[in-house]
């Protein structure tokens, strides 16, 4: 079994300044588990469904509803991505 037989040749990627809400939408709409984070043609990290779930649970436990809404609309992929995956 070769990797080239299973890999995507043109994967969906996001820049690090993408809103987490947009990354979540891309993951859901395309049935993906992870998105490469690419800036200037270089991979900077990876954002996964697990990252989003962990971050969401933390925010829900620590923020009141107004702060939560502000936080969710401002949070960027670079804030939660796994660097150097």
C-alpha positions as CSV (number, residue, x, y, z in Angstrom):
1,X,0.0,0.0,0.0
2,X,1.5,3.3,-1.1
3,X,0.7,6.7,0.4
4,X,0.2,8.2,-3.0
5,X,-2.7,5.9,-3.6
6,X,-4.6,7.4,-0.6
7,X,-3.4,11.0,-0.3
8,X,-5.3,14.0,-1.5
9,X,-3.3,15.7,-4.3
10,X,-5.0,19.1,-3.8
11,X,-6.1,19.3,-0.1
12,X,-8.2,22.1,1.3
13,X,-6.0,24.4,3.3
14,X,-6.6,27.6,5.4
15,X,-4.3,30.5,6.3
16,X,-3.5,31.1,10.0
17,X,-5.7,34.2,10.2
18,X,-8.9,32.2,9.3
19,X,-11.7,32.4,11.9
20,X,-12.2,29.2,13.8
21,X,-15.9,29.3,12.8
22,X,-14.9,29.2,9.1
23,X,-12.5,26.3,9.8
24,X,-15.3,24.4,11.6
25,X,-17.6,25.0,8.6
26,X,-14.9,23.7,6.2
27,X,-14.3,20.6,8.3
28,X,-18.0,19.8,8.5
29,X,-19.0,20.6,5.0
30,X,-16.2,18.5,3.5
31,X,-16.3,15.7,6.1
32,X,-12.7,16.3,7.1
33,X,-10.9,15.6,10.4
34,X,-8.1,18.0,9.9
35,X,-7.0,21.1,7.8
36,X,-3.5,22.1,7.0
37,X,-2.7,25.7,8.0
38,X,-0.6,27.2,5.2
39,X,0.9,30.7,5.0
40,X,3.1,31.9,2.1
41,X,3.2,28.4,0.7
42,X,4.6,26.9,3.9
43,X,2.8,24.6,6.3
44,X,2.5,26.3,9.7
45,X,0.4,23.8,11.5
46,X,-2.8,21.7,11.5
47,X,-6.2,22.4,12.9
48,X,-8.3,19.3,13.8
49,X,-11.8,18.6,14.9
50,X,-10.3,17.6,18.3
51,X,-8.7,21.0,18.6
52,X,-12.0,22.7,18.0
53,X,-13.9,20.5,20.5
54,X,-11.3,21.0,23.2
55,X,-11.2,24.8,22.7
56,X,-15.0,25.0,22.6
57,X,-15.3,23.0,25.9
58,X,-12.7,25.2,27.6
59,X,-14.4,28.4,26.5
60,X,-17.9,27.2,27.5
61,X,-16.6,26.4,31.0
62,X,-14.7,29.6,31.6
63,X,-16.7,32.4,29.8
64,X,-20.1,34.0,30.4
65,X,-22.4,34.1,27.3
66,X,-21.4,37.6,26.2
67,X,-17.7,36.8,26.5
68,X,-18.2,33.5,24.7
69,X,-19.9,35.2,21.7
70,X,-17.1,37.8,21.5
71,X,-14.4,35.1,21.8
72,X,-15.9,32.8,19.2
73,X,-16.2,35.6,16.6
74,X,-12.6,36.6,17.1
75,X,-10.7,33.4,17.6
76,X,-8.3,32.5,14.8
77,X,-6.9,29.2,13.6
78,X,-3.4,30.2,14.7
79,X,-4.6,30.4,18.3
80,X,-5.6,26.7,18.5
81,X,-3.6,24.9,15.7
82,X,-1.0,22.3,16.4
83,X,2.3,23.7,15.3
84,X,4.9,21.6,13.6
85,X,2.6,18.5,13.3
